Amino acid sequence: MVLSVSKRDAQRSDQGQPGVQLKSYELLELREFERATDEAVAVKAVLGEPLAGIGNRDEALVPLVIVGYDQLKIEQILKDERRGFGALRPIAVVGLDVAGLSADILHLADVFLPPRPGKQDLLGVAHSLAVLSTHIDRLPRAPRDVSLTLLQFLYTRGRDVEPHVAPESPIAYRFPLAENLLECDTLECCSLLQDMASRGLLDTRHIDRLFVCPDCSSYRVPVKELCPECGSSHLDAEESIHHFRCGFVGPESEFAGKDEPSCPKCFQELRHIGVEYNRPGRFAVCRQCNYWATEPDLAAWCADCNTHHAPADLAVVQIDNYALAQGGTDVARRGRWTPQPVDNDRRIEPTVGAPTPRKLSDNDYSRELAFKVVELAQQSGRPMTIYKAVLNSGQGDKALADAREVLRGILRDSDVVVNTGEAEMLILLPAHDVADVPSAAHLEAEAEKRGAIDLRVTVVDGGHSPAGKIKQA
């Protein structure tokens, strides 16, 4: 059994203090051929009858037990549950072999049990879910604020945002937990996590350091040896020969003779190595143009965008593990970004009969996260420059992604670029001196120069004073 319980709760249990009891839960059974699973029967026998429906209860406080064997379906259910108002909800998965779980299931679920679990294991699950529910109930929550939700998820579970090796990712790693909670892609998630770390909300621990394509940020950039003359990669390595008498140096193939090697310059046969000639090293010989050189040219070739770059021009990506810092812990406990203390017993309750809020899109979440970053800068009194970048008509989603990557290449690691519309981005440049802030015209010119992107950049707020507020449309 794999649990996500904080250390202090494990210590309390070991010391014999009374455990928290699971009062209610919801059961989601994925049946095959309409036949009840043995695991669901065992869950009901140990945990009691589940709720028929959540009703007006706070979804985040009602633990969910998922029973089934279909890993893909369970993974999608977890992704759906970790969004919106139920993102902090305690969730257990019963029926899957822990050794074969996908990265998303491992990071999004709280408790795992294999098929046919025993009674003691199920009692342990009940205790873990009850403890998590109690922790969540103590927190003032703002479920529309995905960055705050991420901090509270880490706080209630005692977990980190861990990178996971993923060959399909442009940077070879993914952050399954953060990507699902923040609802963004890997590159944007990495940028947001770095920004939160720079503000003292998260602590970092080095995992890896990668070199990626400066154009598309792909890690698929094998280094090639190219002919300095024609640029071909059709190279072979040959031993070289240095003829002492005439001083000619060349690849061994040029010294080919009938019986003994002969110098192509003076035509003298070479019989005794060390006396008449030696072998100083190996040459790279181009089979395309027959040019040879002691050192071929090196170029990093991006397999995704089919471009060549000098190895020194590759961009560096830092892969870190992110743990909750003291600043992040304080924000998670308060349930807000302002330093005003909040009563521990206070929590946000859903209004009975209130209309169900619309599901927020990726752009909605990114916009609200941008607003929170600005609000945090306001509270710290740090200056911030804010730009709004809009793609001119006729350019699609790829142009938007390309523009974001071009801007990331211009700006610092601490600067933030987030999508706020189908053709719109918000650029946040914190703690800049006015003289160091690139102008809107400069960003437009660089986007045109580096990616042929027609971008219009306007100033929302300058850096002469602490960051101004952005009003939501």
C-alpha positions in Angstrom: 0.0 0.0 0.0 1.3 3.4 -1.0 0.1 6.3 1.2 0.5 10.1 1.1 0.2 11.0 4.8 2.3 13.7 6.5 5.0 12.7 9.0 3.2 14.3 11.9 0.1 12.1 11.4 2.2 9.0 11.2 3.9 9.9 14.5 0.5 10.5 16.2 -0.7 7.2 15.0 2.4 5.5 16.3 2.0 7.1 19.7 -1.4 5.6 20.1 -3.4 8.8 19.8 -7.0 8.2 18.6 -7.1 8.2 14.8 -9.5 10.3 12.6 -12.5 8.3 11.4 -13.8 8.4 7.9 -17.4 9.7 8.1 -18.4 9.5 4.5 -17.0 8.8 1.1 -18.0 8.5 -2.6 -17.4 5.2 -4.5 -16.7 5.2 -8.3 -16.7 1.6 -9.6 -15.6 0.9 -13.1 -17.3 -2.3 -13.9 -16.4 -4.7 -16.7 -19.3 -6.4 -18.5 -21.7 -5.0 -15.8 -20.2 -7.3 -13.2 -19.5 -6.0 -9.7 -15.9 -6.1 -8.7 -14.6 -8.0 -5.7 -12.7 -4.9 -4.6 -15.8 -2.7 -4.5 -17.6 -5.3 -2.3 -14.6 -5.3 0.1 -14.5 -1.5 0.2 -18.1 -1.4 1.2 -17.7 -4.1 3.8 -14.8 -2.3 5.5 -15.6 1.4 4.9 -19.4 1.2 5.0 -21.9 2.2 2.4 -20.8 5.1 0.2 -22.8 8.3 -0.4 -25.4 8.0 -3.2 -24.5 11.6 -4.2 -22.5 14.6 -2.9 -25.5 16.9 -3.0 -24.7 20.3 -1.3 -21.5 18.9 0.4 -18.1 20.5 -0.3 -16.7 18.2 -2.9 -13.1 18.8 -1.7 -14.0 17.3 1.7 -15.7 14.1 0.4 -13.0 11.4 -0.2 -13.3 9.5 -3.5 -12.5 5.8 -3.8 -12.0 4.7 -7.4 -12.3 0.9 -8.0 -11.3 -0.6 -11.4 -8.7 -2.1 -13.6 -8.7 0.2 -16.6 -5.6 2.4 -16.1 -6.4 4.8 -19.0 -10.0 5.5 -17.7 -8.7 6.0 -14.1 -6.0 8.3 -15.3 -8.6 10.5 -17.1 -10.9 10.5 -14.1 -8.0 11.7 -11.9 -7.2 14.5 -14.3 -10.8 15.6 -14.3 -11.0 15.5 -10.5 -7.8 17.5 -10.0 -9.4 20.6 -11.7 -11.7 23.3 -10.3 -13.5 23.0 -7.0 -12.5 19.4 -6.2 -8.8 19.7 -6.9 -7.8 19.1 -3.3 -10.1 16.1 -2.8 -8.6 13.0 -1.1 -8.6 10.2 -3.7 -7.8 6.5 -3.4 -7.3 4.0 -6.3 -8.1 0.3 -5.7 -7.5 -2.4 -8.2 -4.3 -1.4 -10.0 -0.8 -3.0 -9.7 1.3 -0.2 -8.2 4.4 -1.4 -10.1 2.8 -0.6 -13.4 1.1 2.7 -12.7 1.5 5.7 -15.1 3.2 8.9 -13.9 -0.1 10.8 -13.9 -1.8 8.3 -11.6 1.2 8.1 -9.3 1.3 11.9 -8.9 -2.5 12.6 -8.8 -3.9 9.9 -6.5 -3.3 9.9 -2.8 -3.5 6.2 -1.9 -3.1 3.1 -4.0 -4.1 -0.5 -3.3 -3.6 -3.5 -5.6 -6.3 -6.0 -6.5 -8.0 -7.9 -3.6 -6.7 -5.8 -0.7 -6.9 -7.0 2.8 -9.0 -5.5 5.6 -6.1 -3.8 7.4 -5.0 -2.2 4.1 -8.5 -0.9 3.6 -8.6 0.4 7.2 -5.3 2.2 6.5 -6.9 3.8 3.4 -9.9 5.0 5.4 -7.6 6.6 8.0 -5.4 8.3 5.3 -8.5 9.7 3.5 -10.0 10.9 6.8 -6.7 12.7 7.8 -6.4 14.4 4.5 -10.0 15.5 4.6 -9.4 17.0 8.1 -6.4 18.9 6.9 -8.3 20.3 3.9 -11.2 21.3 6.0 -9.0 23.6 8.1 -7.8 25.6 5.1 -9.5 28.7 3.6 -9.6 27.8 0.0 -9.9 29.6 -3.3 -10.5 26.8 -5.9 -10.4 29.2 -8.9 -6.8 30.2 -8.0 -4.8 27.3 -9.4 -1.5 28.4 -8.1 -2.8 28.6 -4.5 -4.4 25.2 -5.0 -1.0 23.8 -5.9 0.5 25.2 -2.8 -2.3 23.8 -0.6 -2.1 20.4 -2.3 1.6 20.2 -1.4 0.9 21.4 2.1 -1.8 18.9 2.9 0.1 16.0 1.4 3.6 16.9 2.5 4.7 16.3 -1.1 7.0 17.9 -3.7 6.5 18.7 -7.3 8.7 16.0 -8.8 9.9 15.9 -12.4 9.3 12.7 -14.3 11.3 11.5 -17.3 9.1 11.7 -20.4 10.6 11.2 -23.9 7.6 12.8 -25.5 8.2 16.1 -23.6 10.2 18.8 -25.4 12.5 19.0 -22.4 12.6 15.2 -21.7 10.8 15.7 -18.3 7.2 16.4 -17.2 5.7 17.7 -14.0 2.5 15.6 -13.9 1.1 17.0 -10.7 1.8 20.7 -11.4 0.8 20.4 -15.1 -2.6 19.0 -14.1 -3.3 21.4 -11.2 -2.1 24.5 -13.1 -3.6 23.2 -16.4 -0.7 24.2 -18.6 1.8 22.5 -20.8 5.3 21.5 -19.7 7.2 24.6 -20.8 4.7 27.0 -19.3 4.6 24.9 -16.1 8.4 24.9 -15.8 8.3 28.7 -16.2 5.6 29.2 -13.6 7.4 26.9 -11.1 10.6 28.8 -11.5 8.7 32.1 -11.0 7.1 30.8 -7.8 10.6 29.6 -6.6 12.0 33.1 -7.3 9.3 34.6 -5.0 10.2 32.3 -2.0 7.1 30.1 -2.4 9.0 27.0 -3.4 12.5 25.6 -2.7 14.4 23.9 -5.5 16.7 20.9 -5.5 18.8 20.2 -8.6 17.8 17.2 -10.7 19.3 17.7 -14.2 20.6 20.4 -16.6 19.8 20.1 -20.3 20.6 21.8 -23.5 17.7 22.4 -25.9 17.1 24.0 -29.2 17.0 27.8 -28.9 14.2 27.9 -31.6 11.7 25.3 -30.4 13.0 24.3 -26.9 13.3 20.6 -27.9 15.9 18.5 -26.2 16.3 16.3 -29.4 19.5 18.0 -30.5 22.1 15.4 -31.4 25.5 16.8 -32.2 26.8 16.1 -35.8 30.2 16.3 -37.3 30.1 18.2 -40.6 32.6 18.8 -43.4 34.1 22.3 -43.0 34.1 22.6 -46.8 30.7 21.4 -48.0 28.7 20.9 -44.8 28.1 17.1 -45.5 27.8 14.7 -42.6 29.3 11.9 -44.8 32.6 11.7 -42.9 35.0 8.9 -42.2 37.9 8.8 -39.8 41.3 7.9 -41.2 44.8 7.7 -39.8 47.2 10.4 -41.0 50.7 10.1 -42.3 53.5 12.6 -42.0 56.4 12.2 -44.4 59.6 13.6 -42.8 61.6 14.3 -46.0 59.1 16.6 -47.7 56.9 17.5 -44.8 53.7 16.4 -46.5 50.8 15.4 -44.1 47.6 13.8 -45.3 45.1 10.9 -44.8 46.5 7.4 -45.2 44.4 6.7 -48.3 46.4 9.3 -50.2 49.6 7.4 -49.6 48.4 4.2 -51.2 51.1 2.5 -53.3 51.6 -0.7 -55.2 53.6 -2.5 -52.5 54.6 0.1 -50.0 52.9 3.4 -49.1 54.3 6.2 -51.3 54.2 10.0 -50.7 51.7 11.7 -53.1 53.9 14.8 -53.1 57.4 13.5 -53.7 56.5 9.9 -54.8 59.1 8.3 -52.5 58.1 5.0 -51.0 57.8 4.8 -47.3 59.2 1.7 -45.7 60.2 2.5 -42.1 57.8 4.1 -39.7 59.6 6.3 -37.2 62.4 6.8 -39.6 60.8 8.0 -42.8 57.3 8.8 -41.5 55.0 8.7 -38.5 51.3 8.7 -37.8 50.4 12.0 -35.9 46.7 11.3 -35.5 43.4 10.8 -37.2 41.7 13.0 -39.9 38.1 13.4 -40.7 37.7 12.7 -44.5 34.6 13.9 -46.4 33.3 11.2 -48.8 31.2 13.9 -50.5 33.9 16.3 -51.6 37.1 14.5 -50.5 38.1 17.4 -48.2 40.0 16.4 -45.1 40.6 18.2 -41.8 42.0 17.5 -38.4 38.9 18.7 -36.8 35.4 18.6 -38.4 32.8 21.3 -37.7 30.3 20.5 -34.9 26.7 21.4 -35.1 23.6 20.6 -32.9 20.8 19.4 -35.2 17.2 19.8 -33.9 15.2 16.8 -35.0 11.9 18.7 -34.3 12.4 21.9 -36.3 15.2 20.7 -38.6 17.7 23.5 -37.8 21.4 23.5 -37.1 23.0 25.5 -34.2 26.4 25.9 -32.8 26.6 23.9 -29.6 27.5 27.1 -27.7 24.1 28.6 -28.9 22.0 25.9 -27.3 19.7 27.1 -24.5 20.1 25.7 -21.0 17.1 24.3 -19.1 17.4 23.6 -15.4 15.3 20.7 -14.1 14.5 21.0 -10.4 12.5 19.3 -7.8 10.2 21.8 -6.1 9.4 21.6 -2.4 7.1 23.9 -0.4 9.1 26.8 1.1 8.1 28.6 4.3 6.6 31.4 2.2 4.5 28.9 0.3 3.5 27.2 3.6 2.3 30.5 5.0 0.2 31.3 1.8 -1.3 27.8 1.8 -2.3 28.0 5.5 -3.8 31.5 5.0 -5.6 30.6 1.8 -4.7 34.0 0.3 -1.7 35.9 -0.9 -2.1 38.8 1.5 -0.3 38.6 4.8 -3.5 39.2 6.8 -4.0 36.3 9.2 -7.1 34.2 8.8 -9.0 32.3 11.5 -8.0 28.6 11.3 -11.7 27.5 11.6 -12.8 29.6 8.7 -13.3 28.0 5.3 -15.1 28.7 2.0 -18.3 26.9 1.8 -20.2 26.5 -1.5 -23.5 28.5 -1.6 -26.5 26.2 -1.6 -28.5 26.7 -4.8 -25.9 28.8 -6.4 -25.4 28.2 -10.1 -22.6 25.9 -11.1 -19.6 28.0 -12.2 -18.5 27.6 -15.7 -15.5 25.4 -16.4 -12.4 27.6 -16.7 -10.4 27.3 -19.9 -6.6 27.2 -20.0 -6.5 30.9 -20.8 -8.8 31.7 -17.9 -6.5 29.9 -15.5 -3.4 31.5 -17.0 -5.0 34.9 -16.7 -6.0 34.4 -13.1 -2.5 33.1 -12.3 -1.0 36.2 -13.9 -3.3 38.4 -11.7 -2.0 36.6 -8.6 1.6 37.1 -9.6 0.9 40.8 -10.0 -0.9 40.9 -6.7 2.1 39.2 -5.0 4.4 41.8 -6.5 2.2 44.6 -5.2 2.3 43.2 -1.6 6.1 43.0 -1.7 6.5 46.6 -3.1 8.7 45.4 -5.9 8.5 47.2 -9.2 7.0 45.4 -12.2 6.6 46.2 -15.9 3.6 44.6 -17.6 3.2 44.3 -21.4 0.3 43.0 -23.4 1.3 41.2 -26.6 -1.2 40.5 -29.3 -0.7 38.5 -32.5 -2.0 40.3 -35.6 -4.8 38.6 -37.6 -4.1 35.6 -39.8 -1.7 33.7 -37.5 -2.6 30.5 -35.7 -1.9 28.6 -32.6 1.6 27.6 -33.8 2.5 31.3 -34.2 1.3 32.0 -30.6 3.5 29.2 -29.3 6.4 30.4 -31.4 6.0 33.9 -30.1 6.0 32.7 -26.5 9.2 30.8 -27.1 10.9 33.8 -28.8 9.9 36.0 -25.9 11.3 33.5 -23.4 14.6 33.6 -25.3 14.8 37.4 -24.9 13.6 37.7 -21.3 15.1 36.5 -18.0 14.2 33.2 -16.2 12.3 35.2 -13.6 10.1 36.9 -16.2 6.7 35.4 -17.0 4.9 35.0 -20.3 1.4 33.5 -20.1 -1.4 33.1 -22.7 -4.5 35.2 -21.8 -6.4 34.7 -25.0 -6.4 32.9 -28.4 -4.0 35.4 -29.8 -2.9 37.3 -26.7 -0.2 37.1 -24.0 0.7 38.9 -20.8 4.4 39.6 -20.1 5.4 40.2 -16.5 8.9 41.6 -15.8 9.3 41.8 -12.0 12.0 43.7 -10.1 13.5 45.4 -13.1 15.2 48.8 -13.2 13.5 51.0 -15.7 16.6 51.2 -17.8 16.9 47.5 -18.0 13.4 46.8 -19.3 13.2 46.0 -23.0 10.9 48.4 -24.8 7.7 47.2 -26.5 9.2 48.2 -29.9 12.3 46.1 -29.1 10.2 43.0 -28.3 8.2 43.5 -31.5 11.4 43.8 -33.5 12.9 40.7 -31.9 9.8 38.6 -32.6 9.9 39.7 -36.3 13.7 39.1 -36.5 13.9 35.7 -34.7 10.6 34.1 -35.8 9.0 36.3 -38.5 6.1 36.8 -36.1 3.9 39.9 -36.4 3.4 40.9 -32.8 2.0 44.1 -31.3 3.2 44.9 -27.8 1.7 47.6 -25.6 2.5 48.8 -22.1 -0.1 47.9 -19.5 1.9 49.3 -16.5 5.5 50.6 -16.3 8.3 49.9 -13.8 8.5 53.4 -12.2 6.5 52.4 -9.2 5.3 49.2 -7.6 3.2 47.1 -10.0 -0.2 48.5 -10.9 -3.3 46.4 -10.8 -4.6 44.7 -13.9 -8.4 44.8 -14.3 -10.1 41.6 -15.5 -12.2 42.0 -18.6 
